[in-house]
Amino acid sequence: MAAGWNKTSGTLREGPINEDTFWMLFNYVFSDSSAKRTTYKFGLVKSILDNLFNSEEEDSSLFISYDNLFGKFAENYWNLITKYHLKQMLPDGKSEYSKIEQIFIALIQEESSFANLPFISIPEKKRSSVIKQVSNDCRRNVIGALHRDFQNCLYAFDLKGDGIFLNPYAFNFMLKYKIEIEKLNYYAWAKFLEKINDESVVTKLLEKLELATPQRDDLSVFRQVLYNEFEQYNCFYCGRKLYEIHVDHFIPWSFIKEDKLWNFVLACPACNMRKNNKIPRMEYVKLIQNRNDDLRKFNSTFVQHQFKTYKPNLISDMWRYAQSGGFVLL
């Protein structure tokens, strides 16, 4: 059998997989028993979690493209490497930098102003080029390795293909325990970073990892679609006419880590501030589901793209799992 990191393809285990099995496998990956020279396994787990809502149903699995997977992978590493200067690899005698660090260092040497930018603010053409390079150079070192650690239970893959095929049992498990898995992944990642970095850069490691994926500031495109095109002129929560408009993540961004039209509502400042990081009552879940049923019929390329991976029960499932993960009900 090929070493995990050297595998070029892998299949999915057939049949149901219970939660105890998934917990055993995740705990193994987070432990020192799972071989690691870089932090890539932690980065890939994080990227899969961040892409759960970008997965597309395909046959009996859920497809996540390498572009989406390594787009998040690159974005999550950007601040860790360029802002916090955290090394991501155990020295091997040849280099002290992992491939993704080398890619980012070369980019900043080429254009020093990028060092002060969020990853999403790098010009699109250059950002796409970097994501492609990260995908090509990093996937062969981690996709097969993590697949083997999970004993064929997490995803199927072909490095020559376009992405991974997530096991639906794994999808449901990761969505249900998203908060718990993220915390365990951050903790194991932080422990690994402590081994390979100087004390001067390892302060507040968990906070740095949690902030690795920055929240988008400009939500104007979503405001425009909901207000101007879909004519939502009243606050979603209190029903009053909107004079000052806030764009609110219905399921908090800290849970979903994604900006999708189906999770946005327009709110007045008072309701938005009161809601903050809480989840709305069930009556609002039904309202947004009905809203989304209408919105997804809207004849717009942008809207159709935003709803490409939307599933009818997704909001209610997220609402339930966010509540069980500790989010307070409004």
Secondary structure, DSSP 8 states (H G I E B T S, - for coil): ---GGG-SEE----S---HHHHHHHHHHHHSTTS--SBSHHHHHHHHHHHTGGG-EEETTEEEEEHHHHHHHHHHHHHIIIIIS----B---SS-SS-HHHHHHHHHHHH-GGGGGS-GGGS-HHHHHHHHHHHHHHHHHHHHHHHHHHTTTSSEEEETTSSEEEE-HHHHHHHHHTHHHHHHHHHHHHHHHHHHHS-GGG-TTHHHHHHTSS---S--HHHHIIIIIIS---B-TTT--B-SS-EEEESS-HHHH-S--GGGEEEE-HHHHHHHTT-B--HHHHHHHHHHHHHHTTS--HHHHHHTTT--TTHHHHHHHHHHHTT--B-
